[in-house]
């Protein structure tokens, strides 16, 4: 198995055209074909007048590669789209005539084509003035992937639109591949696995059939990295992936008539963790047979450059429907079962049981303490400065929630936030965080610390409230903070959960004048067409893509792609988790806007943050800031 991802070839832009007039189809062929439009025949002169308005001679255009397929009806266009999807050669752009008598019209074709390929860009072309583009967009969402051309249109419009949309489609594919596949083993990563598992669960639900998830963790893998080095560790991971693939039954990848490729049922989640889902099970217990076979395959020694390594694994198994009905529930149950397998001595497997869920009591206890945390004054905010990479000036700070419980001591945000979300306490806590951060920023400004902005994270439940924009406006008025000094950080998952509702809320917030940022960008794949719709000011690259940015080509490629995309969309781009000067240099070379992380400063309590900002905000930071003496903490 190749451990390096294949780059997406820069092939011709695939274009599908449907128009009931043969002359117009011929013009599309000349516009998008290898030859420039001829100028001799009277018939083409007449046609040029129909298409381009004045019959003016089009200027010579640079030759560009297009793979063009033409149809004379809406029905034929849909059939061509289906054949292309089945062959794995989807179209990048579709041009549809609005009316193609006597058959169906272009809007019908667009609806059917969108069902076959939700991401394809569609251009509706019409000579009729009574066509309402907004109405068509509502019938054929998403709005960002539907375009409208009024006939007569110019040759440049057709070529440039086909070229630009084709490049956008290719960029989306590239980012998706970089974001969805592991760079070491070539296997799908966590995000891709969750998508495939969700689809398999839908099928299992419809067919009322069992499904199992195996969570595989290699035993003592850290010892291999520590003794033989990370390069050998990567080779070991690649060999493990090969053995797992070879030993998975072909029928493990079949879900009632729909075949999943082997590489889509096995994934590397990260580190030494792999996952498998099994679809065609006669009974849930059959998953144990597969787990035992995988353990046996991994037990064979592996030779690397004179070293022989013996590896074992611990496997947890969760079954649908008894252990969960969603991808997240099954992964969580399988993960818990895996830890029990390790506790039982490693090199074995365990099925999930309710007895393993004893941590539920701990969570309930934490929720009860959290309910009293606000009134007890146990919650606080720490502030992490953000650095303008070009000027070396501190331009902002992110407010981060902390909980120091009287009974539990310091509680990790990773534990705190999910409990607050599930219990609904996040609404009152979120209001407190927003009010406190805004008041603190205004207080600093009153002291002469001209901090440009304060960043505040917005939870899923906060953002879902219809009244959220009104709450933000009220808090800004209460604290006296200028709207442009507040930046609300929202995760991709929140935006993609309900695109239309998210767009409405974002527009209302933007009308207030606040700044909007997508936090942890790259961890929850966003369609570029949707991203273009959202009135976003700022992208924050997740720290997982920054930590190995100097050594991991995959992380470098993802970070570079996100920075370039942000630049093309005129967005600020901040890299989170910057801890070394090497990382900062790489980001500077890529013209990333800002950096946030321990290299600049750890998150600081309000008083320490004020002192830090006083020292640094009006200074030229440069090497003084990045020296060990200037680092906070």
Secondary structure, 3 states (H helix, E strand, C coil): CCCCCCCCCCCCEEEEEECCCHHHHHHHHHHHCCCCCCCCCHHHHHHHHHHHCCCCCCCCCCCCCEEEEEECCHHHHHHHHHHHHHCCCCCCEEEEECCCCCCCCHHHHHHHHHHHCCCCEEEEEECCCCCCHHHHHHHCCCHHHEEEEECCCCHHHHHHHHHHHHHHHHHHHHHHHHHHECCCCCCECHHHHHHHHHHHHHHHHHHCCCEEEEEEEECCHHHHHHHHCHHHHHHHHHHHHHHHHHHCCHHHHEECCEECCHHHCEEEEECCEEEEEECCCCCCCHHHHHHHHHHHHHCCCEEECCEEECCCEEEEEEEECCCCCCHHHHHHHHHHHHHHHHHCCCCEEEECCHHHHHHHHHHHHHHHHHHCHHHHCCEEEEEEEEEECCCCEEEEEEEEEEEEECCCEEECHHHHHHHHHHHCCHHHHHHHHHHHHHHHHHHHHHCCCCCCEEEEECCHHHHHCCCHHHHHHHHHHHHCCCHHHEEEEEEHHHHHHCHHHHHHHHHHHHHHCCEEEEEEECCCCCCHHHHHHCCCCEEEECHHHCCCCCCCHHHHHHHHHHHHHHHHCCCEEEEECCCCHHHHHHHHHCCCCEEECCCCECCEEHHHHHHHHHHHCCCCCHHHHHCCCCCEC
